[in-house]
Amino acid sequence: MLKKPISKKSSKQSDFKKLNGYKIEIDSDDEGIVYASIYDSDFVLLGQGKTLNEAFDCLSEQLQMALNDLDPEKYSGNFNLRIPPTLHARLAKVAKLQDKSINELVIGGINQIVNL
């Protein structure tokens, strides 16, 4: 994904449009580069170009890649995690104290991290 470059924005007001249901912010800098951005809870995307069409095309490609990465059908829901035995033992103790399985405890922790 592209990162938004640090540059002065033009004095033009930002314009908002939609792409596949996502709100797009359009802006340009003093050098005439056009930026099209999506700020979403799952990702932040930026397309840039010399024209609005180039910026939209770039952003559209970024959005398609991001949506493909979020496709839950691409993932089984299973992965292996290797942890030190001492951490495993402590995790089992905490899970027992909270009357949860280790899996439930780990899922809760992961949810807290990814939903920040």
N, C-alpha and C positions, 0 to 999 in steps of 0.2 A: 504494500500500500504506500501511496505517496504521503509525504508529510507536508503540511501547509508551510510554504516558505515565509520567512519573516521579511515583510516588505511593507511599505506604506500603502494603505488602501486609497483608492481614489475618493474624491468627494462625492461621487455618486452614491445614492442610497442602494443598499443591497436589495435585490429583487428575489422573490420567492416563487418557485415553480414546483412541479411534482414530476417524479420519475418512478414508475412502478409503485405508486402510492407513497413514496418517500419524499418529504419536503426537501427541496434543493435551494440552497442559498447561492446566489450568483453575485460575484464581485469582480473587480479588476484593480490592478495596481497602477502606479504612475508610469510604468513602462509598457502598459497596454496588454499585459498578460491577463487573461480571463480565467477566473476560478469558479468552479461549480463544486459545492460541498454538501455532503449529507452528514448530519450529526444525529446518530441513533443510539439507543441503549446498547445495541450489539456491536456497533462499529462506528468509526469516523472515517469518511472517505473524502478524497479530494481529486478532482480532475482539473487539469489546466491546459490551456492552449492559447494560440494567437487569436482564435475566434471563439465565439460562443459555441458553435457547432463542434469544434475540436475539444473544448472543455467538456461538453456533454458526452461526446463519444468516449473520451477518456474515463469520465465518471461512470458511464454506463458499463464499461468493461470492468472497472473496479467493483461496481455493485454486483455484477454477475458472478465474479470470483468470490466475493464475500458471501453471497447467498448460496453458492455451491458448497462453500465450506461449512455453512450452517445447516445443511440438509441432514436431518437426523437419520435418514435412511442410509447414509454413508457409514454410519457407526453402529456397532453391535450393542453398545452399552456395557461391554466388558473390556477390562484392561488389567494387566498384571502390574502389581506394584511391589517392589522389593524394599523392605525397610529393615533396620537393625532389630534383632530379637528383643532387645530391651525396650525399644519403642513399641513393638508389637505387644509385649506384655503390659506396658502401661496403657496402651489403647484398649486392650481387652478389659483391664481393670476399670477404666473410666466407663466403657460401654456397659459393664455389669452394674456399676453404681447407678447409671442412668436408666437401667432396665431397657437397653437397646442392644441391637446387634452391632458388631464392628462396622458392618456395611452401612447401617443407618447413620452411625456416628460420622463416618468418613463422608458420606453423601451430604450430610448437614454442613460439615466443614467446607467441602468443595463448593456447595451452594453459596455459602457466605463469601467465599473468595471471588467467584465468577459473577455474582450479582452486586458487586460494589457499586 
